[in-house]
Amino acid sequence: MFKRNKERQQPRLPTAEEFLQYKPRRLDFEWSEKADGLIELKVPKFKSSFGKSFCKVIKKDNMFIANLDGIGSLVWKNCDGNKTVEQILEIMKKKFSEQKNIDQRLFLFLQQMKGLNYIDF
């Protein structure tokens, strides 16, 4: 996702044009669509063996449910690895035409999902 500047070796953020060509892909999470069309993600609390063991000791599930809103659900459903960010943005503009700054919301949401390792590009 980030390109390195050869002189400084610091990650370079993609331009908006570059980002629009990315193809976000959901990672391997269990998810379901509720009757109202919103998405529920089943996400592990811990990935390490220590964290998993801790959950067993305290008799708690190692998973939690992340509930996405309408925009997040639409984006999640379209992160199939085939559609570009630009195509997802066009779908969002049609569905949420009354929303302001929809492109910024999409970019930030995708960055957050990438940071949480829920999606990849």
Backbone as a printed PyTorch tensor [residue, N CA C, xyz], in Angstrom:
tensor([[[  0.8140,  -1.1750,   0.0000],
         [  0.0000,   0.0000,   0.0000],
         [  0.8620,   1.2440,   0.0000]],

        [[  1.8910,   1.2650,   0.7840],
         [  2.7620,   2.4320,   0.8420],
         [  4.0000,   2.1690,   0.0040]],

        [[  4.4290,   3.1760,  -0.7000],
         [  5.6420,   3.0650,  -1.4970],
         [  6.7590,   3.7880,  -0.7700]],

        [[  7.9440,   3.2520,  -0.8560],
         [  9.0870,   3.8380,  -0.1600],
         [  9.7760,   4.8700,  -1.0320]],

        [[ 10.1460,   5.9730,  -0.4050],
         [ 10.9550,   6.9770,  -1.0650],
         [ 12.3870,   6.5000,  -0.9330]],

        [[ 13.0860,   6.2950,  -2.0420],
         [ 14.4230,   5.6910,  -2.0110],
         [ 15.4270,   6.5410,  -1.2480]],

        [[ 15.2680,   7.8610,  -1.2590],
         [ 16.2320,   8.7260,  -0.5710],
         [ 16.0890,   8.6500,   0.9420]],

        [[ 14.8790,   8.7330,   1.4430],
         [ 14.6530,   8.7950,   2.8900],
         [ 14.1820,   7.4800,   3.4880]],

        [[ 13.7770,   6.5290,   2.6730],
         [ 13.2770,   5.2390,   3.1320],
         [ 12.0730,   5.3680,   4.0640]],

        [[ 11.2510,   6.3960,   3.8460],
         [ 10.0180,   6.5480,   4.6020],
         [  8.8560,   6.1910,   3.6900]],

        [[  7.8140,   5.6120,   4.2610],
         [  6.6760,   5.2610,   3.4130],
         [  6.0290,   6.5080,   2.8200]],

        [[  5.6360,   6.3960,   1.5530],
         [  4.9550,   7.4790,   0.8690],
         [  3.4930,   7.0880,   0.7400]],

        [[  2.6250,   7.9860,   1.1330],
         [  1.2020,   7.7230,   0.9840],
         [  0.8390,   7.7530,  -0.4970]],

        [[ -0.1060,   6.9180,  -0.8960],
         [ -0.5030,   6.9390,  -2.3050],
         [ -1.2600,   8.2250,  -2.6340]],

        [[ -1.2000,   8.6300,  -3.8700],
         [ -2.0030,   9.7690,  -4.3040],
         [ -3.4560,   9.3120,  -4.3630]],

        [[ -4.3710,  10.2580,  -4.4350],
         [ -5.7880,   9.9080,  -4.5350],
         [ -6.0390,   9.0750,  -5.7850]],

        [[ -5.3710,   9.4240,  -6.8840],
         [ -5.5460,   8.6770,  -8.1250],
         [ -5.0550,   7.2340,  -7.9870]],

        [[ -3.9240,   7.0580,  -7.3060],
         [ -3.4020,   5.7030,  -7.0710],
         [ -4.3460,   4.9140,  -6.1750]],

        [[ -4.8220,   5.5590,  -5.1220],
         [ -5.6930,   4.8890,  -4.1610],
         [ -6.9950,   4.4400,  -4.8210]],

        [[ -7.5130,   5.2480,  -5.7340],
         [ -8.7580,   4.9030,  -6.4240],
         [ -8.6250,   3.6280,  -7.2540]],

        [[ -7.4120,   3.2540,  -7.6170],
         [ -7.1960,   2.0600,  -8.4290],
         [ -6.9680,   0.7970,  -7.5940]],

        [[ -6.8030,   0.9470,  -6.2800],
         [ -6.6270,  -0.2130,  -5.4160],
         [ -7.8950,  -1.0650,  -5.4420]],

        [[ -7.7030,  -2.3610,  -5.1940],
         [ -8.8210,  -3.2960,  -5.1310],
         [ -8.8590,  -3.9120,  -3.7350]],

        [[ -9.6580,  -3.3110,  -2.8420],
         [ -9.7110,  -3.8500,  -1.4720],
         [-10.3530,  -5.2340,  -1.4370]],

        [[ -9.7930,  -6.0750,  -0.5650],
         [-10.2510,  -7.4610,  -0.4360],
         [-10.4430,  -7.7720,   1.0440]],

        [[-11.6430,  -8.2800,   1.3640],
         [-11.9200,  -8.6990,   2.7480],
         [-10.9700,  -9.8300,   3.1270]],

        [[-10.4800,  -9.7910,   4.3510],
         [ -9.6860, -10.9110,   4.8450],
         [-10.6270, -11.9530,   5.4320]],

        [[-10.0730, -13.0380,   5.8790],
         [-10.8590, -14.2060,   6.2670],
         [-11.5180, -14.0130,   7.6300]],

        [[-12.6460, -13.3210,   7.6250],
         [-13.4380, -13.1260,   8.8350],
         [-14.8240, -13.7140,   8.6010]],

        [[-15.3580, -14.2800,   9.6520],
         [-16.7380, -14.7380,   9.5720],
         [-17.6250, -13.4990,   9.6400]],

        [[-18.5770, -13.3900,   8.7370],
         [-19.4720, -12.2370,   8.7360],
         [-20.8410, -12.6470,   8.2340]],

        [[-21.8320, -11.8520,   8.5980],
         [-23.1910, -12.1400,   8.1610],
         [-23.9320, -10.8230,   7.9510]],

        [[-24.9560, -10.9110,   7.1280],
         [-25.7930,  -9.7500,   6.8570],
         [-27.0950,  -9.9140,   7.6210]],

        [[-27.4220,  -8.9150,   8.4240],
         [-28.6640,  -8.9600,   9.1980],
         [-29.8410,  -8.6140,   8.2810]],

        [[-31.0470,  -8.7770,   8.7850],
         [-32.2600,  -8.5180,   8.0050],
         [-32.3250,  -7.0770,   7.4900]],

        [[-31.7460,  -6.1520,   8.2390],
         [-31.7790,  -4.7400,   7.8210],
         [-30.6580,  -4.3870,   6.8450]],

        [[-29.8630,  -5.3890,   6.4390],
         [-28.7920,  -5.1690,   5.4660],
         [-27.4580,  -4.7800,   6.0700]],

        [[-27.4210,  -4.6120,   7.3880],
         [-26.1670,  -4.2520,   8.0450],
         [-25.3250,  -5.4990,   8.3020]],

        [[-24.0240,  -5.2980,   8.3560],
         [-23.0720,  -6.3960,   8.4770],
         [-22.5840,  -6.5480,   9.9110]],

        [[-22.4580,  -7.7960,  10.3410],
         [-21.8240,  -8.1570,  11.6060],
         [-20.5660,  -8.9480,  11.2910]],

        [[-19.4410,  -8.4920,  11.8380],
         [-18.1690,  -9.2070,  11.6770],
         [-17.8400,  -9.9170,  12.9760]],

        [[-17.3860, -11.1390,  12.8790],
         [-16.9180, -11.8730,  14.0540],
         [-15.3970, -11.7740,  14.0490]],

        [[-14.8620, -11.0660,  15.0400],
         [-13.4430, -10.7190,  15.0580],
         [-12.7780, -11.3010,  16.3090]],

        [[-11.6080, -11.9280,  16.1520],
         [-10.9080, -12.4310,  17.3400],
         [-10.3610, -11.2910,  18.1900]],

        [[-10.5090, -11.4390,  19.5090],
         [ -9.9390, -10.4490,  20.4280],
         [ -8.4220, -10.5640,  20.4570]],

        [[ -7.9360, -11.7870,  20.4680],
         [ -6.5040, -12.0450,  20.5460],
         [ -6.0870, -13.0050,  19.4480]],

        [[ -4.9010, -12.7890,  18.9100],
         [ -4.3460, -13.7110,  17.9070],
         [ -3.2320, -14.5570,  18.5060]],

        [[ -2.6410, -14.0640,  19.5810],
         [ -1.5340, -14.7960,  20.1960],
         [ -2.0550, -15.9790,  21.0000]],

        [[ -1.2050, -16.9650,  21.1830],
         [ -1.6100, -18.1400,  21.9670],
         [ -1.8320, -17.7490,  23.4270]],

        [[ -1.0700, -16.7580,  23.9140],
         [ -1.2630, -16.3090,  25.3000],
         [ -2.6570, -15.7150,  25.4720]],

        [[ -3.0530, -14.8540,  24.5520],
         [ -4.3760, -14.2240,  24.6290],
         [ -5.4900, -15.2380,  24.5240]],

        [[ -5.3330, -16.1930,  23.6180],
         [ -6.3380, -17.2360,  23.4600],
         [ -6.4370, -18.0810,  24.7350]],

        [[ -5.2780, -18.3930,  25.3220],
         [ -5.2660, -19.1850,  26.5660],
         [ -5.9070, -18.4070,  27.6980]],

        [[ -5.6310, -17.1140,  27.7460],
         [ -6.2190, -16.2640,  28.7840],
         [ -7.7420, -16.2980,  28.7010]],

        [[ -8.2830, -16.2050,  27.5020],
         [ -9.7390, -16.2660,  27.3310],
         [-10.2910, -17.6000,  27.8220]],

        [[ -9.5640, -18.6780,  27.5620],
         [-10.0130, -19.9920,  28.0250],
         [-10.0260, -20.0490,  29.5460]],

        [[ -8.9780, -19.5010,  30.1690],
         [ -8.8670, -19.5350,  31.6310],
         [-10.0230, -18.7820,  32.2780]],

        [[-10.3570, -17.6100,  31.7340],
         [-11.4430, -16.8130,  32.3360],
         [-12.8110, -17.1730,  31.7460]],

        [[-12.8250, -18.2270,  30.9120],
         [-14.0560, -18.7530,  30.3230],
         [-14.8310, -17.6920,  29.5470]],

        [[-14.0970, -16.9570,  28.7210],
         [-14.6960, -15.9450,  27.8430],
         [-14.3830, -16.3070,  26.4030]],

        [[-15.2870, -15.9350,  25.5240],
         [-15.0860, -16.1740,  24.0990],
         [-13.9730, -15.2660,  23.5940]],

        [[-13.1520, -15.7720,  22.7080],
         [-12.0610, -14.9930,  22.1270],
         [-12.5480, -14.1350,  20.9610]],

        [[-13.8370, -14.0990,  20.7180],
         [-14.3870, -13.3370,  19.6010],
         [-15.2880, -12.2220,  20.0990]],

        [[-15.3730, -11.1670,  19.2930],
         [-16.3720, -10.1400,  19.5400],
         [-17.0540,  -9.8120,  18.2260]],

        [[-18.2120,  -9.1990,  18.3170],
         [-18.9900,  -8.8470,  17.1330],
         [-18.7940,  -7.3590,  16.8570]],

        [[-18.3710,  -7.0460,  15.6420],
         [-18.2640,  -5.6580,  15.1860],
         [-19.4510,  -5.3900,  14.2710]],

        [[-20.2800,  -4.4300,  14.6510],
         [-21.4560,  -4.0740,  13.8650],
         [-21.1360,  -2.8660,  12.9990]],

        [[-21.2730,  -3.0200,  11.6840],
         [-21.0040,  -1.9340,  10.7560],
         [-22.2800,  -1.1450,  10.4830]],

        [[-22.1210,   0.1610,  10.2550],
         [-23.2670,   0.9860,   9.8890],
         [-23.5770,   0.8040,   8.4120]],

        [[-24.5010,   1.5930,   7.8830],
         [-24.9120,   1.4460,   6.4930],
         [-23.7810,   1.6400,   5.5060]],

        [[-22.9830,   2.6830,   5.7180],
         [-21.8610,   2.9450,   4.8140],
         [-20.8220,   1.8380,   4.9270]],

        [[-20.4630,   1.4960,   6.1590],
         [-19.4740,   0.4360,   6.3670],
         [-19.9300,  -0.8970,   5.7940]],

        [[-21.2120,  -1.1960,   5.9370],
         [-21.7500,  -2.4530,   5.4070],
         [-21.6760,  -2.4820,   3.8920]],

        [[-22.0200,  -1.3680,   3.2490],
         [-21.9450,  -1.2990,   1.7950],
         [-20.5110,  -1.4880,   1.3150]],

        [[-19.5810,  -0.8260,   1.9960],
         [-18.1720,  -0.9450,   1.6190],
         [-17.7000,  -2.3800,   1.8220]],

        [[-18.0040,  -2.9630,   2.9750],
         [-17.5670,  -4.3280,   3.2830],
         [-18.0490,  -5.3130,   2.2150]],

        [[-19.3220,  -5.2120,   1.8430],
         [-19.8790,  -6.1280,   0.8480],
         [-19.1650,  -5.9870,  -0.4970]],

        [[-18.6520,  -4.8000,  -0.7960],
         [-18.0210,  -4.5540,  -2.0850],
         [-16.5070,  -4.7430,  -2.0770]],

        [[-15.9250,  -5.0450,  -0.9290],
         [-14.4820,  -5.3070,  -0.8500],
         [-14.2340,  -6.7640,  -1.2300]],

        [[-14.4640,  -7.0670,  -2.4970],
         [-14.3780,  -8.4440,  -2.9710],
         [-13.0780,  -8.7500,  -3.7040]],

        [[-12.1860,  -7.7520,  -3.8020],
         [-10.9300,  -7.9540,  -4.5050],
         [-11.0490,  -7.7450,  -6.0050]],

        [[-12.2570,  -7.5170,  -6.4920],
         [-12.4850,  -7.2790,  -7.9080],
         [-12.7870,  -5.8150,  -8.2070]],

        [[-13.5450,  -5.1880,  -7.3250],
         [-13.9200,  -3.7890,  -7.5280],
         [-12.8020,  -2.8710,  -7.0340]],

        [[-12.5890,  -1.8000,  -7.7770],
         [-11.6070,  -0.7990,  -7.3420],
         [-12.2730,   0.1330,  -6.3350]],

        [[-11.4530,   0.8960,  -5.6380],
         [-11.9640,   1.9040,  -4.7110],
         [-12.8500,   2.8830,  -5.4800]],

        [[-12.4570,   3.2120,  -6.6850],
         [-13.2350,   4.1350,  -7.5130],
         [-14.6310,   3.5740,  -7.8050]],

        [[-14.7230,   2.2930,  -8.1010],
         [-16.0230,   1.6710,  -8.3590],
         [-16.8810,   1.6550,  -7.0990]],

        [[-16.2660,   1.3660,  -5.9630],
         [-16.9970,   1.3710,  -4.6890],
         [-17.4900,   2.7780,  -4.3880]],

        [[-16.6650,   3.7740,  -4.6620],
         [-17.0530,   5.1650,  -4.4370],
         [-18.2710,   5.5300,  -5.2820]],

        [[-18.3140,   5.0980,  -6.5230],
         [-19.4620,   5.3800,  -7.3930],
         [-20.7320,   4.7290,  -6.8490]],

        [[-20.6230,   3.5120,  -6.3420],
         [-21.7700,   2.8260,  -5.7330],
         [-22.2510,   3.6160,  -4.5180]],

        [[-21.3040,   4.0770,  -3.7060],
         [-21.6520,   4.8480,  -2.5060],
         [-22.3290,   6.1640,  -2.8670]],

        [[-21.8280,   6.8340,  -3.8890],
         [-22.4160,   8.1190,  -4.2930],
         [-23.8690,   7.9520,  -4.7330]],

        [[-24.1810,   6.8320,  -5.3800],
         [-25.5560,   6.5740,  -5.8030],
         [-26.4540,   6.2710,  -4.6050]],

        [[-25.9450,   5.4440,  -3.7010],
         [-26.7640,   5.0070,  -2.5610],
         [-26.8880,   6.0910,  -1.4850]],

        [[-25.8170,   6.8520,  -1.2680],
         [-25.8030,   7.8680,  -0.2090],
         [-25.5880,   9.2540,  -0.8150]],

        [[-26.3950,   9.6030,  -1.7900],
         [-26.2110,  10.8620,  -2.5140],
         [-26.3560,  12.0950,  -1.6200]],

        [[-27.0780,  11.9590,  -0.5180],
         [-27.2700,  13.1020,   0.3770],
         [-26.0810,  13.3180,   1.3320]],

        [[-25.2040,  12.3650,   1.4330],
         [-24.0590,  12.4480,   2.3520],
         [-22.9800,  13.3750,   1.7950]],

        [[-22.3890,  14.1590,   2.6740],
         [-21.2870,  15.0300,   2.2720],
         [-19.9630,  14.3170,   2.5180]],

        [[-18.9580,  14.6890,   1.7480],
         [-17.5920,  14.1600,   1.8970],
         [-17.5440,  12.6340,   1.8600]],

        [[-18.3570,  12.0420,   1.0150],
         [-18.4310,  10.5760,   0.9640],
         [-17.0980,   9.9710,   0.5310]],

        [[-16.3540,  10.6720,  -0.3250],
         [-15.0540,  10.1500,  -0.7550],
         [-14.0750,  10.1170,   0.4050]],

        [[-14.0680,  11.1590,   1.2230],
         [-13.1790,  11.1820,   2.3840],
         [-13.5710,  10.1110,   3.3920]],

        [[-14.8680,   9.9190,   3.5710],
         [-15.3320,   8.8940,   4.5080],
         [-14.8960,   7.5090,   4.0390]],

        [[-15.0050,   7.2740,   2.7280],
         [-14.5720,   5.9850,   2.1830],
         [-13.0810,   5.7860,   2.3790]],

        [[-12.2810,   6.7850,   2.0500],
         [-10.8300,   6.6710,   2.1740],
         [-10.4380,   6.3900,   3.6220]],

        [[-11.0190,   7.1310,   4.5590],
         [-10.6860,   6.9280,   5.9740],
         [-11.1330,   5.5530,   6.4570]],

        [[-12.3230,   5.1340,   6.0450],
         [-12.8240,   3.8300,   6.4660],
         [-11.9100,   2.7160,   5.9600]],

        [[-11.5160,   2.7980,   4.6930],
         [-10.6300,   1.7740,   4.1450],
         [ -9.2720,   1.7800,   4.8440]],

        [[ -8.7580,   2.9510,   5.1670],
         [ -7.4800,   3.0290,   5.8970],
         [ -7.6150,   2.3830,   7.2720]],

        [[ -8.7360,   2.6440,   7.9560],
         [ -8.9520,   2.0350,   9.2690],
         [ -9.0690,   0.5130,   9.1530]],

        [[ -9.8270,   0.0610,   8.1790],
         [ -9.9990,  -1.3810,   8.0020],
         [ -8.6670,  -2.0510,   7.6640]],

        [[ -7.8470,  -1.3820,   6.8780],
         [ -6.5080,  -1.9010,   6.5600],
         [ -5.6480,  -1.9350,   7.8200]],

        [[ -5.7030,  -0.8520,   8.6020],
         [ -4.9220,  -0.7780,   9.8350],
         [ -5.3070,  -1.8560,  10.8440]],

        [[ -6.5740,  -2.2390,  10.8550],
         [ -7.0530,  -3.2930,  11.7510],
         [ -6.8600,  -4.6910,  11.1680]],

        [[ -6.3020,  -4.7520,   9.9570],
         [ -6.1000,  -6.0200,   9.2430],
         [ -7.4070,  -6.7430,   8.9590]],

        [[ -8.4520,  -5.9750,   8.6150],
         [ -9.7230,  -6.5490,   8.2010],
         [ -9.7750,  -6.6800,   6.6820]],

        [[ -8.9970,  -5.8250,   5.9750],
         [ -8.9400,  -5.8760,   4.5170],
         [ -7.4890,  -5.7690,   4.0820]],

        [[ -7.2670,  -6.0500,   2.8140],
         [ -5.9480,  -5.8770,   2.2040],
         [ -6.1670,  -5.3030,   0.8180]],

        [[ -5.1140,  -4.7730,   0.2260],
         [ -5.1870,  -4.2030,  -1.1240],
         [ -4.3090,  -5.0000,  -2.0590]]])
